[in-house]
């Protein structure tokens, strides 16, 4: 861990000058400047004084932040094969996120799970084949390269009445799949 960089980062986040931090921690401006540039190292007691002056604790200071994963590969996907459809969970653990994307495969005669009314929205993009969006007692054909966008106010599902497999990128907010 780059202690000097982290101290400087916290100092700047708190809107403090080196002088202000020196005054609060009862250390010299020169010592803190050297510390931020990693030219010297503090004792545990001195580091504790500094982090307290910055409004945190040693435990929080040394807590490593996990890097957020931005790219997901096929090996990260989870596949749920059902008789009438296959769901590829293409972003793991999306329950904690604001939206949830899945890749839905519908074989000939396949039908997705029924989505009950909810307070969110959904978007779908047909990658291959074509589907029927059954929504609020209406049927909407959606073909390859076309999209659908709907609020979750009505019960709905996707069906494939064609002889080829349909693939749909389906995104829900909030997560509900």
C-alpha positions in Angstrom: 0.0 0.0 0.0 1.2 3.5 -0.9 0.6 5.1 2.5 1.9 8.6 1.5 -0.4 8.7 -1.5 -3.4 7.5 0.5 -2.8 10.2 3.2 -2.6 12.9 0.5 -5.7 11.5 -1.2 -7.7 11.7 2.1 -6.3 15.1 2.9 -7.4 16.5 -0.5 -10.8 14.8 -0.2 -11.3 16.5 3.1 -10.3 19.9 1.6 -7.3 20.3 3.9 -4.0 22.0 3.2 -0.8 20.5 4.5 -0.7 23.3 7.2 -4.3 22.5 8.3 -3.5 18.7 8.6 -0.2 19.5 10.4 -2.1 21.7 12.9 -4.8 19.0 13.5 -2.3 16.2 13.9 0.2 18.2 15.8 2.9 17.4 13.3 5.1 19.6 11.1 4.1 20.6 7.5 7.5 19.4 6.4 7.1 15.9 7.9 3.7 15.5 6.3 5.1 16.6 2.9 7.8 14.1 3.1 5.3 11.4 4.2 3.0 12.1 1.3 6.0 11.8 -1.1 7.1 8.5 0.6 10.4 10.0 1.7 9.7 9.0 5.3 7.5 6.5 7.2 5.4 7.2 10.2 5.2 5.2 13.4 1.9 3.5 14.1 1.1 6.1 16.8 1.9 9.0 14.3 -0.1 7.3 11.6 -3.0 6.9 14.0 -2.9 10.7 14.8 -2.9 11.5 11.1 -5.8 9.3 10.2 -7.8 10.5 13.2 -7.2 14.1 12.0 -8.5 13.0 8.6 -11.7 11.7 10.2 -11.1 8.0 9.8 -9.6 5.0 11.6 -6.6 2.8 11.0 -8.9 -0.1 10.2 -10.7 2.0 7.5 -7.4 3.4 6.3 -5.9 0.0 5.6 -9.2 -1.5 4.3 -8.5 -2.6 0.7 -11.2 -1.5 -1.8 -12.2 -4.3 -4.1 -11.9 -3.4 -7.8 -15.2 -3.5 -9.5 -15.2 -6.1 -12.3 -16.1 -4.4 -15.6 -15.7 -7.2 -18.2 -17.3 -10.6 -18.0 -16.2 -13.6 -20.1 -18.1 -16.8 -21.0 -16.5 -18.6 -18.1 -18.2 -16.1 -15.8 -21.7 -16.8 -17.2 -24.1 -19.1 -15.5 -26.5 -21.1 -17.7 -29.9 -22.3 -16.6 -31.3 -24.8 -19.1 -35.1 -25.4 -18.8 -37.4 -27.3 -21.1 -38.9 -24.3 -22.8 -35.9 -21.8 -22.6 -32.3 -21.3 -21.6 -31.1 -18.3 -19.6 -27.5 -17.2 -19.8 -26.8 -15.0 -16.7 -24.2 -12.9 -18.5 -23.4 -10.6 -15.6 -22.9 -12.5 -12.3 -24.6 -11.3 -9.0 -26.6 -8.5 -10.6 -29.1 -8.4 -7.7 -26.9 -5.7 -6.2 -27.0 -3.6 -9.4 -29.7 -1.4 -10.8 -30.3 -3.5 -13.9 -30.0 -7.2 -14.8 -29.2 -8.4 -18.3 -29.7 -11.9 -19.5 -29.4 -13.7 -22.8 -32.6 -15.7 -23.4 -32.7 -18.6 -25.9 -36.1 -19.9 -27.0 -36.1 -23.0 -29.1 -39.0 -23.7 -31.5 -42.2 -23.6 -29.5 -40.3 -22.3 -26.5 -41.8 -19.9 -23.9 -40.0 -17.8 -21.3 -41.0 -17.6 -17.7 -44.0 -15.3 -16.9 -42.9 -12.0 -15.5 -45.4 -10.7 -13.0 -46.2 -6.9 -12.7 -43.4 -4.9 -11.1 -42.4 -1.3 -10.7 -39.5 -1.4 -13.1 -38.8 -1.4 -16.9 -37.5 -3.9 -19.4 -35.7 -3.7 -22.7 -35.1 -6.5 -25.2 -33.1 -6.8 -28.4 -33.7 -9.8 -30.7 -30.3 -11.1 -31.7 -31.5 -14.1 -33.8 -34.8 -15.4 -35.0 -38.0 -13.7 -33.9 -40.3 -13.8 -30.9 -43.8 -12.9 -29.8 -44.0 -10.5 -26.8 -47.2 -11.5 -25.0 -48.1 -8.4 -22.9 -51.4 -7.3 -21.4 -53.5 -9.6 -23.5 -51.8 -8.4 -26.7 -49.3 -10.1 -29.0 -46.4 -8.2 -30.5 -44.1 -9.8 -33.1 -40.4 -8.8 -32.7 -37.9 -9.8 -35.3 -34.1 -10.1 -35.5 -32.6 -6.6 -35.1 -35.7 -5.2 -33.5 -36.3 -4.2 -29.8 -39.0 -3.9 -27.2 -39.2 -1.6 -24.3 -42.0 -1.8 -21.7 -42.9 -0.9 -18.1 -43.4 -3.7 -15.7 -47.0 -2.9 -15.1 -48.4 -5.8 -17.0 -47.8 -9.6 -16.8 -45.8 -10.6 -19.9 -43.6 -13.3 -21.4 -41.7 -14.1 -24.6 -42.7 -17.0 -27.1 -41.1 -18.5 -30.1 -43.5 -19.8 -32.7 -40.8 -20.2 -35.4 -38.8 -23.3 -36.4 -35.4 -21.7 -35.5 -34.0 -20.8 -32.1 -34.5 -17.2 -31.0 -31.9 -15.3 -29.0 -32.9 -12.2 -27.0 -30.8 -9.8 -24.9 -33.3 -9.0 -22.2 -32.5 -6.3 -19.5 -34.6 -5.5 -16.5 -34.5 -2.7 -14.0 -34.5 -3.3 -11.1 -33.2 -6.9 -11.3 -36.0 -9.5 -11.2 -35.0 -12.4 -13.4 
